[in-house]
Amino acid sequence: MTNPDIRCRFAPSPTGYLHVGSARTALFNWLFARSVGGTFVLRIEDTDGDRNRPELIDVIFDELRWLGIDWDEGPFFQSDSRDRHRQVVTDLLANGRAYLSERVNEENVVIEGSELVDGLAVRYRVPKDRQVVFTDAVRGDVSFETNDLEDFVIWRSNGTPTFLLANAVDDADMGITHAIRGEDLLSTTPKVQLLMEEIGATPPIYGHLPLLVNEQRKKLSKRRDDVSIADYRTRGYLPEAMVNYLALLGWGPDDDIEIRPIIEIIDKFDLGRVNKAAAFFDLKKLDHFSATYIQNLDADKFVELVLPYLHADERWSAETIDVAVVKEFAGDVQQRVARLSEVPDWYDWLFLDSVEIEEKAMNKGLRKAKQADEVLDGVIEAFADCAWEEDVLNQTVRAVGDTLGVKSAVPVRVAVTGKMGGIPLYGPLVRLGRDKTIDRLRTAREHLRSSS
C-alpha cells in the first residue's frame, strides 16, 4: 500500500543518549513511513531547559545516521515554536479552558486572571463526564474517563510549554498523521487529544509499542541495563544487525524469516502485526544476529571495520598491525565473533612479541596434558629444519604425537598462542615465523618444567 499523505515523526528529548527503546520507536516510525511512501519527520523536543543537554543533540543525529535512519523533514526544534505555544496557552486562558496556578504548601492554588503571569504555571481545565476514545493501531479501541484525569500543567512557571502542550500543537501544525511511540506514553494520549480538540485539530492515529523488558521481565532501565545505542556501537555491533534485531522487538514478518536485509524489512513491515505483549531484549539473540552479519561480510569490508579496534588496542602500536595478515585470516575470525570488539583477542598472538599463557590453558593444555614436555621437545626439534609451510607444520606436529602416542596439537597451540582455543593454527604459524614460534615453544617448555 502506498500513501504519500502519511506523516510520521520521531521526537526525542536531548536529555540523555539514544536509548534502545527510543531507537526502536524511531525505527518503527521510519519503517512505517518508508513502507507506505510517506514522510518521516525528525523533531527535537527541547522545551525542558532544565533537563536539556544540547551537546547530545548531534550525538542523537549521529546514532540515527549510524542505524541508517534518515529523515525527510527536519530536524525541527520545539523551542523555535515558543511563540506559537504561548499563543495557544494565552487563548486557552482567555476562553476559560485553562487557569493560572501556583503551588502553595504542596497544594495547587487557582489564581484569578486570564493572561499569562511570570512565575505562575497554567493548568488545563479537564472537562468532566466525558470519554476520550481512540483506536490505537496496536492496541485497538482505547477509552479514558475524563473524571479520572486531573487538571494538568500546560505552561510551566518558568515560561516554557510542557511536553503535553508542545506535543499537541506541533503534531497538529506539522500534519502528523501517525504517532508511533512507547506504551509508557499511553496515559498521556487522552490529555494530548483534549488539547488537540481545543485547537481544532484532528489527532493522529496512535500506535503504542510494547515495553522492552530484560531477562527478569522488568522494563529496561538506564540505571540497571545496557541500553545506550552508543555503547552497542562502541562494542562493535554492526548497525545492520542492530536495526534487524530492533525491528523484531514487538513485530514479526508474516513468513517468520528473521534475519534479512533492511529493504525486505521495509517491504514486509505492517503496523497491524505489532504485538501488545512486552518484548524481551535478548542480548544472546542480538549477538546471534550480529555474528551472522559479521560472517557475511567480505574480507575487505571486515578488515575496514576491525582495523580501528586493532589500532586502538593498547597491547601494541598501530604500526604493528599487518593488514595482509588480518585479511588472510579474516574468514576464520569472522566465524568466531559476535562483536568487532572481540576481534583483537583472536589476532593478538600474531602481533605480540611474546604471549602470556592463560592459567586455565596452562593447567589444562600443558600441566595435565599427557607428555606435554616431550611433545614440546619433539616439535621444537622438528620445527628447526622442516619446510615452513602450513601442511608440513600440521603433519610435523601430528607425527610427534603419533610417535609418543599422545595428542600433540593442544600443547603446541597453548605454547604459541597462550590459549586453548583459536583459529586454525598452522596457516598463522607460517606468518608468525619459525624463530618466534620456536621461542614460544621453548618458553612454554621452561615454564612447564619450572611449575611441575
C-alpha distance (Angstrom), angle and dihedral (degrees) to the residues before:
residue distance angle dihedral
M1 . . .
T2 3.79 . .
N3 3.79 120.1 .
P4 3.81 115.8 162.0
D5 3.81 90.4 -176.5
I6 3.80 91.9 71.6
R7 3.80 112.8 105.3
C8 3.81 122.2 -171.7
R9 3.76 129.0 178.9
F10 3.78 141.7 -161.9
A11 3.78 112.1 -151.1
P12 3.82 113.4 -177.4
S13 3.79 124.6 177.0
P14 3.83 115.3 -129.7
T15 3.78 92.7 -128.6
G16 3.80 97.9 108.6
Y17 3.78 144.9 -3.5
L18 3.79 120.6 -63.3
H19 3.81 106.5 -77.3
V20 3.82 121.4 -148.9
G21 3.80 87.7 -117.0
S22 3.80 92.1 54.4
A23 3.79 90.0 44.8
R24 3.82 89.1 53.2
T25 3.82 89.3 50.6
A26 3.81 91.6 50.0
L27 3.80 90.6 47.1
F28 3.81 95.4 50.6
N29 3.81 91.6 49.4
W30 3.80 89.7 47.5
L31 3.81 93.4 46.3
F32 3.79 91.8 49.4
A33 3.80 92.8 48.5
R34 3.80 92.4 46.8
S35 3.82 93.2 45.1
V36 3.82 92.7 57.5
G37 3.81 99.6 32.7
G38 3.79 91.7 -109.2
T39 3.80 133.0 139.1
F40 3.80 126.8 -86.2
V41 3.81 115.0 -153.7
L42 3.81 126.9 -164.5
R43 3.80 115.8 -151.0
I44 3.80 126.8 174.4
E45 3.80 112.6 -144.3
D46 3.80 98.2 -149.6
T47 3.79 102.2 151.7
D48 3.82 94.7 113.7
G49 3.78 98.9 80.6
D50 3.80 94.2 177.0
R51 3.82 92.6 61.3
N52 3.81 101.5 31.0
R53 3.78 119.3 113.4
P54 3.82 104.6 -165.3
E55 3.81 91.7 -169.5
L56 3.80 88.5 67.6
I57 3.80 95.4 59.1
D58 3.80 94.1 81.3
V59 3.81 89.2 42.8
I60 3.81 89.9 57.3
F61 3.81 90.4 49.0
D62 3.81 90.7 49.1
E63 3.80 93.9 49.6
L64 3.81 91.8 49.0
R65 3.80 90.2 50.9
W66 3.81 90.2 47.5
L67 3.80 88.4 55.6
G68 3.81 89.5 50.0
I69 3.81 93.3 -113.0
D70 3.80 107.6 143.5
W71 3.78 127.1 178.0
D72 3.79 133.3 -136.3
E73 3.80 97.5 -154.1
G74 3.78 132.0 25.7
P75 2.84 153.6 -31.3
F76 3.79 87.0 -134.2
F77 3.80 121.5 -179.8
Q78 3.79 120.8 -141.9
S79 3.78 90.3 -146.7
D80 3.81 88.5 66.7
S81 3.82 88.4 64.3
R82 3.81 95.0 55.0
D83 3.80 93.5 118.8
R84 3.80 91.0 51.8
H85 3.81 91.0 49.1
R86 3.80 91.1 48.4
Q87 3.79 91.4 51.2
V88 3.80 92.4 52.8
V89 3.81 91.1 50.3
T90 3.80 90.7 46.6
D91 3.81 90.2 52.6
L92 3.80 92.2 48.6
L93 3.79 90.1 51.0
A94 3.78 91.9 48.1
N95 3.80 94.6 52.6
G96 3.78 94.8 43.7
R97 3.81 96.3 -110.4
A98 3.80 89.9 118.1
Y99 3.79 136.4 27.8
L100 3.79 141.4 -158.6
S101 3.78 114.6 -98.1
E102 3.78 139.1 -171.4
R103 3.80 132.3 -171.9
V104 3.80 111.6 -123.8
N105 3.82 119.8 172.3
E106 3.82 90.9 -18.6
E107 3.81 90.5 -52.5
N108 3.81 128.6 112.7
V109 3.77 108.3 -122.6
V110 3.80 120.5 -162.3
I111 3.79 112.7 -129.8
E112 3.78 119.0 -156.1
G113 3.79 115.3 -118.9
S114 3.78 142.5 92.0
E115 3.81 99.8 -140.2
L116 3.79 133.2 69.3
V117 3.80 114.5 -89.4
D118 3.80 123.6 -162.5
G119 3.78 111.0 -110.3
L120 3.79 95.5 20.9
A121 3.78 127.2 103.2
V122 3.79 124.4 -137.1
R123 3.80 123.2 -134.1
Y124 3.78 127.3 -161.6
R125 3.79 113.7 -124.2
V126 3.80 104.4 -127.6
P127 3.83 111.6 -142.6
K128 3.80 114.6 -120.7
D129 3.79 132.4 -128.5
R130 3.77 95.7 23.0
Q131 3.77 138.3 118.6
V132 3.79 123.8 -136.7
V133 3.79 106.1 -151.1
F134 3.79 129.1 -178.9
T135 3.79 138.8 158.2
D136 3.78 110.7 -118.4
A137 3.81 114.4 -149.9
V138 3.81 89.1 -136.2
R139 3.81 105.2 28.4
G140 3.77 103.6 32.9
D141 3.80 121.5 -137.9
V142 3.80 113.9 8.5
S143 3.80 127.4 -178.8
F144 3.79 136.1 -175.0
E145 3.80 129.6 -168.0
T146 3.79 111.1 -130.2
N147 3.81 89.0 -146.5
D148 3.81 86.0 68.9
L149 3.81 91.8 56.3
E150 3.78 123.1 84.6
D151 3.78 121.9 -144.6
F152 3.80 104.3 -87.1
V153 3.79 136.3 -151.0
I154 3.80 116.1 -101.3
W155 3.82 98.1 166.7
R156 3.79 124.0 38.2
S157 3.77 124.1 -136.0
N158 3.82 88.5 -114.2
G159 3.80 90.9 64.4
T160 3.81 100.9 -101.1
P161 3.82 130.8 117.7
T162 3.78 120.2 -112.4
F163 3.78 123.6 -120.3
L164 3.81 91.4 -100.6
L165 3.80 95.9 55.6
A166 3.80 96.3 40.2
N167 3.79 92.0 45.4
A168 3.80 93.4 52.2
V169 3.80 95.3 45.4
D170 3.79 96.1 43.9
D171 3.81 95.1 46.5
A172 3.80 88.1 51.2
D173 3.80 95.1 46.4
M174 3.81 93.2 45.9
G175 3.79 93.5 48.5
I176 3.79 93.5 -122.8
T177 3.80 108.2 -176.4
H178 3.81 99.8 -178.5
A179 3.81 128.5 33.1
I180 3.80 110.7 -168.4
R181 3.79 110.0 -175.5
G182 3.78 145.0 140.0
E183 3.78 125.3 -59.2
D184 3.80 89.3 -120.0
L185 3.82 88.5 73.1
L186 3.80 94.9 53.6
S187 3.81 92.7 98.5
T188 3.82 91.1 56.7
T189 3.80 93.3 55.5
P190 3.84 98.1 85.5
K191 3.80 90.1 50.6
V192 3.80 92.3 51.1
Q193 3.79 90.7 45.9
L194 3.81 91.5 52.4
L195 3.80 90.2 51.7
M196 3.81 92.0 48.1
E197 3.78 88.7 51.3
E198 3.81 89.1 53.3
I199 3.81 91.8 56.4
G200 3.80 93.3 44.0
A201 3.80 96.0 -110.5
T202 3.80 130.6 140.3
P203 3.81 110.2 -121.1
P204 3.80 117.2 -124.8
I205 3.78 121.9 -110.5
Y206 3.78 105.4 -92.5
G207 3.78 126.7 -143.6
H208 3.80 115.0 -174.2
L209 3.79 112.0 -157.9
P210 3.81 121.3 -142.4
L211 3.77 119.9 -98.4
L212 3.79 119.9 -96.1
V213 3.80 111.8 -124.4
N214 3.81 136.0 -171.3
E215 3.81 129.8 -129.9
Q216 3.80 90.6 -74.7
R217 3.81 88.0 54.1
K218 3.79 89.9 -114.4
K219 3.78 121.7 137.5
L220 3.80 111.4 -89.4
S221 3.78 109.1 -96.0
K222 3.80 129.7 -159.1
R223 3.79 88.5 -142.1
R224 3.80 97.5 47.4
D225 3.80 108.5 27.5
D226 3.79 139.3 48.1
V227 3.79 99.7 -102.2
S228 3.81 108.0 143.7
I229 3.80 116.2 110.1
A230 3.81 87.5 -153.2
D231 3.81 90.1 59.9
Y232 3.80 93.1 50.8
R233 3.79 89.1 48.6
T234 3.82 91.7 50.9
R235 3.80 91.2 49.3
G236 3.77 89.8 57.5
Y237 3.77 107.1 -105.2
L238 3.79 109.7 156.2
P239 3.82 113.3 -116.4
E240 3.80 91.0 -131.3
A241 3.80 89.8 56.5
M242 3.79 92.3 45.8
V243 3.80 92.9 51.1
N244 3.80 92.6 45.1
Y245 3.80 90.5 51.4
L246 3.82 95.5 44.1
A247 3.80 89.7 51.4
L248 3.81 89.2 61.7
L249 3.80 95.6 52.4
G250 3.76 97.6 104.6
W251 3.79 98.6 -11.2
G252 3.78 134.5 71.6
P253 3.81 134.5 -176.7
D254 3.78 119.7 -112.2
D255 3.82 92.5 -114.8
D256 3.85 95.1 52.2
I257 3.83 92.3 -128.8
E258 3.79 102.7 142.2
I259 3.80 107.9 -178.1
R260 3.79 109.6 61.1
P261 3.82 140.3 129.3
I262 3.78 119.4 -82.4
I263 3.80 93.4 -110.8
E264 3.81 88.7 62.2
I265 3.80 92.1 45.9
I266 3.80 89.3 54.2
D267 3.78 90.5 49.2
K268 3.82 92.3 49.1
F269 3.79 98.4 40.3
D270 3.79 113.9 120.3
L271 3.80 121.4 172.1
G272 3.79 88.4 -152.7
R273 3.82 90.3 65.9
V274 3.81 94.4 59.7
N275 3.81 110.7 117.2
K276 3.78 126.9 -130.3
A277 3.81 94.1 -146.3
A278 3.80 119.6 95.4
A279 3.81 114.7 -91.0
F280 3.82 119.5 -128.9
F281 3.80 112.9 -131.5
D282 3.79 96.4 -143.2
L283 3.81 113.4 -168.9
K284 3.80 92.0 -168.1
K285 3.78 90.3 56.8
L286 3.80 91.2 46.6
D287 3.82 88.0 52.2
H288 3.81 89.3 51.9
F289 3.80 91.2 51.9
S290 3.79 92.2 46.8
A291 3.81 92.6 47.3
T292 3.80 90.4 52.1
Y293 3.78 92.5 51.1
I294 3.81 91.7 47.0
Q295 3.80 90.8 50.4
N296 3.79 90.0 53.8
L297 3.81 95.2 54.1
D298 3.78 117.2 107.8
A299 3.80 114.2 -118.8
D300 3.81 95.9 -104.9
K301 3.81 92.9 52.3
F302 3.79 91.3 45.9
V303 3.80 91.1 52.5
E304 3.81 90.9 48.0
L305 3.80 91.4 52.9
V306 3.81 98.5 43.5
L307 3.80 99.8 43.7
P308 3.83 92.9 81.5
Y309 3.81 89.2 55.5
L310 3.79 92.5 47.2
H311 3.80 92.8 46.2
A312 3.80 91.8 48.7
D313 3.81 94.4 52.8
E314 3.81 108.8 112.4
R315 3.80 93.7 -149.3
W316 3.78 91.1 80.8
S317 3.78 142.0 12.7
A318 3.79 119.3 -97.5
E319 3.80 89.6 -114.5
T320 3.80 89.1 64.1
I321 3.79 92.4 68.3
D322 3.79 113.3 99.2
V323 3.80 105.7 -156.0
A324 3.79 91.2 -161.0
V325 3.81 89.9 58.7
V326 3.79 91.7 48.2
K327 3.78 90.6 52.1
E328 3.80 95.5 43.0
F329 3.80 93.1 59.4
A330 3.80 97.5 30.4
G331 3.78 93.9 109.8
D332 3.80 92.8 54.8
V333 3.81 93.2 47.9
Q334 3.80 93.5 44.8
Q335 3.80 90.1 60.4
R336 3.80 90.9 57.7
V337 3.82 108.5 44.5
A338 3.79 135.5 73.5
R339 3.80 96.6 -174.5
L340 3.78 132.0 36.3
S341 3.80 90.1 -129.0
E342 3.83 87.7 67.8
V343 3.80 92.9 59.7
P344 3.84 100.5 84.8
D345 3.81 91.3 61.0
W346 3.80 90.1 59.6
Y347 3.80 93.8 51.7
D348 3.81 100.3 33.1
W349 3.81 98.1 99.7
L350 3.80 89.8 55.6
F351 3.82 93.2 56.8
L352 3.80 102.2 35.5
D353 3.80 121.2 89.9
S354 3.80 89.2 -136.4
V355 3.79 136.9 -0.4
E356 3.77 133.3 -131.7
I357 3.77 109.8 -136.8
E358 3.79 113.2 -126.1
E359 3.80 111.4 -117.1
K360 3.80 93.3 -124.2
A361 3.80 90.7 51.0
M362 3.81 91.8 45.5
N363 3.77 91.6 52.3
K364 3.80 99.0 43.3
G365 3.79 102.1 29.3
L366 3.80 99.8 41.0
R367 3.82 116.4 10.0
K368 3.82 94.5 44.5
A369 3.80 97.0 32.2
K370 3.80 115.2 105.1
Q371 3.81 112.4 -101.9
A372 3.80 92.4 -16.0
D373 3.80 90.0 157.7
E374 3.81 91.5 55.8
V375 3.81 91.4 44.4
L376 3.79 90.9 55.4
D377 3.81 91.1 46.1
G378 3.78 91.6 51.9
V379 3.79 95.5 45.4
I380 3.81 92.8 47.0
E381 3.79 90.1 53.2
A382 3.82 94.1 44.6
F383 3.81 94.5 45.1
A384 3.79 91.3 54.2
D385 3.80 94.3 77.7
C386 3.83 109.4 8.2
A387 3.79 121.9 113.2
W388 3.82 107.2 -85.2
E389 3.79 96.2 -126.4
E390 3.80 131.2 124.1
D391 3.81 97.9 -114.8
V392 3.79 93.2 42.5
L393 3.81 92.6 51.0
N394 3.80 90.7 49.6
Q395 3.81 92.4 49.2
T396 3.80 91.8 45.2
V397 3.80 94.1 54.9
R398 3.80 90.8 46.1
A399 3.79 91.3 50.1
V400 3.80 91.3 53.9
G401 3.78 90.0 51.6
D402 3.80 93.0 46.5
T403 3.79 90.9 51.6
L404 3.81 91.5 52.2
G405 3.79 94.6 38.0
V406 3.80 93.4 -123.1
K407 3.79 139.8 101.8
S408 3.77 108.2 -90.6
A409 3.83 107.1 178.0
V410 3.82 98.6 78.8
P411 3.84 97.3 54.4
V412 3.81 89.4 48.9
R413 3.81 92.4 48.9
V414 3.79 93.1 48.3
A415 3.80 92.2 47.2
V416 3.79 94.5 50.1
T417 3.82 102.4 34.9
G418 3.81 102.3 25.2
K419 3.81 90.4 -129.1
M420 3.78 141.1 89.1
G421 3.79 95.2 -131.6
G422 3.75 138.4 34.7
I423 3.76 145.6 117.3
P424 3.84 120.3 -40.1
L425 3.79 104.3 -60.3
Y426 3.77 113.1 -144.9
G427 3.79 102.5 59.4
P428 3.81 90.8 53.5
L429 3.82 89.8 46.5
V430 3.79 88.2 62.2
R431 3.81 87.6 56.9
L432 3.80 93.6 43.5
G433 3.79 90.2 56.5
R434 3.78 136.7 -133.5
D435 3.80 97.8 -86.2
K436 3.82 97.2 50.6
T437 3.78 91.9 43.3
I438 3.79 94.5 52.0
D439 3.82 91.9 43.3
R440 3.81 90.1 55.8
L441 3.79 92.4 46.7
R442 3.80 90.0 52.5
T443 3.81 92.9 46.4
A444 3.79 91.3 50.6
R445 3.80 90.9 47.8
E446 3.79 92.0 53.0
H447 3.79 90.7 46.3
L448 3.79 90.1 50.9
R449 3.79 93.4 49.3
S450 3.78 93.6 47.1
S451 3.81 92.9 50.0
S452 3.81 97.4 45.2
